[in-house]
Amino acid sequence: MKVLFVAGGSPATVFALAPLATAVRNAGHQAFMAATDDMMPVVAGAGLPGVPVTPLPIRHFITTDRAGRPLTIPADPAEEARFTGRWFARMAVASMPPLHELAAGWRPDVVVGGTMSYAAPLLAARLGVPFVRQAWDAVEATGVHPGADEELQPELRELGLDRLPEPDLFVDICPPSLRPADAGPAQQMRFVPANAQRSLAPWMYRRGERPRVCVTSGSRVTRGRTYDRNYQFLLDMVGKLTELDVELLVAAPEEVADGLRAEHGGLRAGWIPLDVVAPTCDVLVHHAGGVSSLTALNAALPQLLMPKGAVLVEPARRIARRGAAIALTPEEETTEAIITACQQLLTEPSYRAAAETLSREIAAMPLPADVVGALEKLVQSPA
């Protein structure tokens, strides 16, 4: 069986698909992973064969329309969600020629795409093979997909469609108790952290004498980009959390960490393998990114969530409602509120207990190796 996995333009989209892709390879099948050119080192680092699909980075699709005109992210949450669908769709359009070339010489039997990897259903529809959507995280994209449908109208018309086709199988890594009430049927799969690794220093896997708080704004954060609010988030959090008597860690790409260390001497900041460090931490403070949230839940780690994107708000609220996190709105993100929330998470045992319950729920879900059979059945089933 040949399985093509289609990621996106950020490391998190690779990390999320890597466990199932690895399980497919371990079962004796072939698995390739397609992603933007700058993600090829990340794909290779996950031990997977990579297919580069566009030299344009993710920021190009966020900030530029098909005609090359500059774009700005809408302020309205509903419009921001549709805008997200449109820029992911533009990435899909740019990816199609290399994917067609790949399929001419290596025709996949099934195409697996991440939550917003819209090239996956387009390619599967053209080839007449099953399409599987695998959730990247616990963030649903119901408000995002309509934007993709709008952006992809020319491509959909060529296929005789008016909207993107529904998947033949949906693989969901969201713990059942955190799924939306109206969520459809899904093949459940356990979330397995798959972030990039590095040589470990003892402090990464040993707890210190003081409470340990880790701050991150994900793997996509960059410096000096007006569309990216996550770097400023890191700066703000480091400045505010220094008021706490804690050991502060910042998990960020090295080029971002350089700037943070320059402003805060002695700060432990850099590419820290979050799956290694999370079990040694007491609180994770972050932008409510889906992979970061699941990594924390997997490690039974309480979280302070401050969503930096419309689609992240409701998933953050669901984790908070389960008692495993505190979620703050932008209006609530004062220094006093952040310090108070961290102190609550550090001192009130109920947050850790709730996170442990969700961690056990994740551990009980089917492993990626158990889901390979569902892909095999799709391929074996008559059309």
C-alpha positions in Angstrom: 0.0 0.0 0.0 1.3 3.5 -0.9 0.1 6.2 1.4 0.7 9.9 0.7 0.6 12.2 3.7 0.0 15.9 3.0 1.2 18.3 5.8 1.2 22.1 5.8 3.8 24.8 6.0 4.7 24.6 9.7 6.5 22.0 11.8 3.4 21.3 13.9 1.5 20.0 10.8 4.4 17.6 10.2 4.6 16.5 13.8 0.9 15.7 14.0 0.9 13.4 10.9 4.3 11.7 11.7 3.1 9.0 14.1 0.5 7.6 11.7 2.9 7.9 8.8 5.6 6.1 10.8 3.1 3.4 11.8 2.3 2.8 8.1 6.0 2.4 7.3 6.4 0.1 10.3 3.6 -2.1 9.0 5.6 -2.7 5.8 3.8 -0.1 3.6 5.2 2.9 1.7 4.6 6.4 3.1 5.7 9.7 1.7 5.0 13.1 3.3 4.4 16.2 1.2 5.0 19.7 2.6 6.5 23.1 1.7 10.1 23.1 0.8 11.2 24.6 4.1 9.6 21.8 6.0 11.7 19.1 4.3 14.3 19.1 7.1 11.5 18.6 9.6 10.0 15.7 7.6 13.5 14.1 7.3 14.0 14.6 11.1 10.8 12.6 11.6 12.4 9.8 9.6 10.1 10.1 6.7 10.6 10.5 2.9 9.7 14.0 2.0 8.2 15.5 -1.2 8.7 19.3 -1.5 5.6 20.9 -3.1 6.4 24.7 -3.1 9.3 26.9 -2.4 6.9 29.6 -1.1 6.8 29.7 2.8 3.6 29.8 4.8 3.9 33.6 5.3 3.5 34.1 1.6 0.1 32.5 1.5 -1.0 34.4 4.6 0.0 37.8 3.4 -0.5 37.5 -0.4 -3.5 36.6 -2.6 -3.3 34.7 -5.9 -2.7 37.8 -7.9 0.2 38.9 -5.6 -1.8 41.6 -3.8 -1.0 42.1 -0.1 -3.5 41.0 2.5 -4.2 41.7 6.1 -5.8 39.3 8.7 -9.3 40.4 9.4 -10.2 41.5 13.0 -13.6 39.8 13.0 -13.3 36.3 14.4 -15.6 34.6 11.9 -13.9 36.4 9.0 -10.5 35.4 10.4 -11.5 31.8 10.3 -12.6 32.0 6.7 -9.4 33.9 5.9 -7.5 31.0 7.4 -9.3 28.6 5.1 -8.5 30.8 2.1 -4.8 31.0 2.7 -4.5 27.3 3.4 -6.3 26.8 0.1 -3.8 29.0 -1.8 -1.1 26.8 -0.4 -3.0 23.8 -1.8 -3.2 25.4 -5.2 0.6 26.0 -5.3 1.2 22.4 -4.3 -0.9 20.7 -7.0 1.6 20.6 -9.9 4.3 18.8 -7.9 1.7 16.5 -6.5 0.4 15.6 -9.9 4.0 15.0 -11.0 4.5 12.7 -8.0 1.3 10.7 -8.7 2.4 10.2 -12.3 5.4 8.2 -11.1 4.2 7.0 -7.7 0.4 6.7 -7.5 -0.8 6.6 -3.9 -3.5 4.2 -2.9 -4.8 6.6 -0.3 -4.1 10.2 0.5 -4.0 11.4 4.1 -4.3 15.1 4.7 -4.1 17.2 7.9 -7.1 19.3 9.1 -6.5 22.0 6.6 -4.3 20.3 4.0 -6.7 21.0 1.2 -4.4 19.6 -1.5 -5.2 16.1 -0.1 -8.9 16.0 -1.1 -8.2 17.7 -4.4 -5.6 15.1 -5.4 -7.6 12.2 -4.1 -10.6 13.3 -6.1 -8.5 13.7 -9.3 -7.0 10.2 -8.8 -10.1 8.5 -7.7 -8.5 7.2 -4.5 -9.7 7.3 -0.9 -9.2 10.6 1.1 -8.5 10.5 4.8 -8.5 13.6 6.9 -6.4 13.3 10.1 -6.9 16.0 12.8 -3.7 17.9 13.5 -4.9 18.6 17.1 -8.1 19.3 19.1 -9.1 22.3 17.0 -12.1 21.9 14.8 -12.1 23.7 11.5 -15.8 24.1 10.7 -15.5 27.8 10.4 -12.4 27.5 8.3 -13.5 25.1 5.6 -16.0 27.5 4.0 -13.2 29.9 3.2 -11.3 27.1 1.4 -14.4 26.2 -0.6 -14.6 29.8 -1.7 -11.0 30.1 -2.7 -10.9 26.8 -4.5 -13.9 27.3 -6.8 -11.9 27.2 -10.0 -10.2 23.9 -9.0 -13.4 22.4 -7.7 -15.3 23.2 -11.0 -12.6 21.3 -12.9 -13.5 18.3 -10.8 -17.2 18.8 -11.2 -17.6 19.8 -7.5 -18.9 22.9 -5.7 -17.2 22.2 -2.4 -14.4 20.1 -1.1 -15.4 16.4 -0.7 -15.9 14.9 2.7 -13.2 12.4 3.8 -13.8 8.7 3.4 -12.4 8.4 6.9 -11.8 11.0 9.6 -9.0 10.2 12.1 -9.4 12.3 15.3 -6.7 12.7 17.9 -8.9 14.8 20.2 -9.8 13.1 23.5 -13.5 12.1 23.3 -14.5 14.3 26.2 -13.1 17.4 24.5 -14.8 16.8 21.1 -17.6 19.3 20.2 -21.1 18.1 21.1 -22.0 18.0 17.4 -18.9 16.2 16.2 -19.4 13.5 13.6 -18.2 9.9 13.6 -14.5 9.4 13.7 -11.8 6.8 14.0 -10.2 7.7 17.3 -6.4 7.7 17.5 -4.1 8.4 20.4 -2.1 11.6 20.3 1.7 10.8 20.3 4.1 13.7 20.6 6.4 13.8 17.6 8.2 17.1 17.9 11.8 17.6 16.6 14.5 16.4 19.0 17.9 17.6 20.0 20.8 16.5 22.3 19.5 16.6 25.8 20.9 18.5 28.7 20.2 17.1 32.2 18.0 20.1 33.1 15.6 19.2 30.4 14.6 15.9 32.1 15.2 16.8 35.7 13.1 18.9 37.9 14.7 21.8 39.8 14.1 23.0 43.3 11.7 25.8 42.2 8.3 25.3 40.4 8.9 25.1 36.6 6.9 27.2 34.2 7.4 26.7 30.4 6.2 29.3 27.9 5.8 28.6 24.2 3.9 30.1 21.2 4.5 27.1 19.0 6.9 26.1 16.2 5.8 28.7 13.7 6.7 31.8 15.7 9.0 34.3 13.9 10.6 37.7 14.5 9.8 40.8 12.6 6.7 39.6 10.8 3.7 41.9 11.2 1.2 39.2 10.7 2.6 37.0 13.5 1.4 37.9 16.9 3.2 35.0 18.6 6.7 36.6 19.0 5.2 39.6 20.9 3.3 37.1 23.0 6.5 35.5 24.0 8.1 38.8 24.8 5.2 39.9 26.9 4.9 36.6 28.8 8.6 36.5 29.7 8.4 40.1 31.0 5.4 39.3 33.1 6.3 35.9 34.5 9.7 37.1 35.8 7.7 38.5 38.7 7.0 34.9 39.8 9.5 32.9 41.9 9.7 30.1 39.4 12.2 28.5 37.0 11.2 29.9 33.6 11.7 28.0 30.3 10.9 29.3 26.8 10.4 26.7 24.1 10.9 28.5 20.7 12.9 28.2 17.5 16.6 29.2 18.0 16.4 32.4 15.9 13.6 33.6 18.1 15.3 32.4 21.3 18.4 34.5 20.4 16.4 37.7 20.7 14.8 36.6 24.0 18.1 35.7 25.6 19.6 39.0 24.5 16.8 40.9 26.4 16.7 38.5 29.4 20.2 37.3 30.4 20.3 33.8 31.7 16.9 32.8 30.3 16.7 29.1 29.3 15.2 29.6 25.8 15.5 27.6 22.6 14.3 24.5 20.8 13.4 22.5 23.8 11.8 19.1 23.0 8.4 19.8 24.6 7.5 16.1 25.1 10.7 15.7 27.2 10.3 18.8 29.2 6.6 18.8 29.8 6.6 16.0 32.5 9.1 18.1 34.5 7.0 21.2 34.4 4.3 22.5 36.7 2.5 24.9 34.2 2.6 25.4 30.5 1.8 29.0 29.4 1.0 29.3 25.7 -1.0 30.6 22.8 -3.6 27.7 22.9 -2.0 26.0 19.9 -3.5 22.6 19.3 -0.4 20.5 19.4 1.0 22.3 22.4 -2.3 21.8 24.2 -2.3 18.0 23.5 1.3 17.7 24.5 0.5 19.2 27.8 -2.6 17.1 28.3 -0.6 14.0 27.4 1.9 14.9 30.2 -0.9 15.7 32.7 0.3 19.3 32.8 -2.0 22.2 33.8 -2.1 25.1 31.2 -2.6 28.8 31.0 -4.2 29.4 27.6 -4.3 32.7 25.8 -5.7 32.0 22.3 -3.9 33.8 19.4 -6.4 33.1 16.7 -10.2 32.8 16.4 -10.2 29.0 15.8 -8.3 28.4 19.0 -10.8 30.1 21.4 -13.4 27.4 21.7 -11.0 24.5 22.1 -9.2 26.4 24.9 -12.5 27.0 26.6 -13.3 23.3 26.5 -10.0 22.4 28.2 -10.7 25.1 30.8 -14.3 23.8 31.4 -12.8 20.3 32.1 -10.7 22.0 34.9 -7.3 21.3 33.3 -6.5 24.9 32.3 -7.3 28.6 32.8 -8.2 30.4 29.6 -7.9 34.2 29.3 -9.4 36.4 26.6 -7.2 39.2 25.1 -9.0 41.7 27.2 -8.2 39.7 30.4 -4.4 39.4 29.6 -3.2 41.9 32.2 0.0 41.2 34.2 -2.1 40.9 37.3 -4.5 38.3 35.7 -1.6 36.3 34.3 0.3 36.2 37.6 -2.9 35.3 39.5 -3.8 32.5 37.0 -0.3 31.0 37.2 -0.4 31.1 41.0 -3.7 29.3 40.9 -2.4 26.6 38.5 0.7 26.1 40.7 -1.1 25.9 44.0 -4.5 24.4 43.5 -4.3 20.6 43.0 -7.6 20.3 41.1 -6.0 21.5 37.9 -3.3 18.8 38.0 -6.0 16.2 38.8 -8.2 17.2 35.9 -5.1 17.1 33.6 -4.3 13.6 34.8 -7.8 12.5 34.0 -7.5 13.7 30.4 -4.0 12.2 30.2 -5.5 8.8 31.1 -8.2 9.3 28.5 -5.6 10.0 25.8 -3.6 6.9 26.9 -6.7 4.7 26.4 -7.2 5.7 22.7 -6.1 3.4 19.9 -2.4 3.7 19.0 -1.4 4.8 15.4 -0.4 1.2 14.7 -4.0 0.1 15.4 -5.3 2.6 12.9 -3.2 1.4 10.0 -5.8 -1.4 9.5 -8.5 1.2 8.8 -6.4 2.6 5.9 -5.8 -0.9 4.6 -9.6 -1.6 4.6 -10.2 1.6 2.6 -7.8 0.5 -0.1 -9.2 -3.1 -0.1 -12.8 -2.0 -0.3 -14.3 -2.0 -3.8 -15.1 1.4 -5.2 
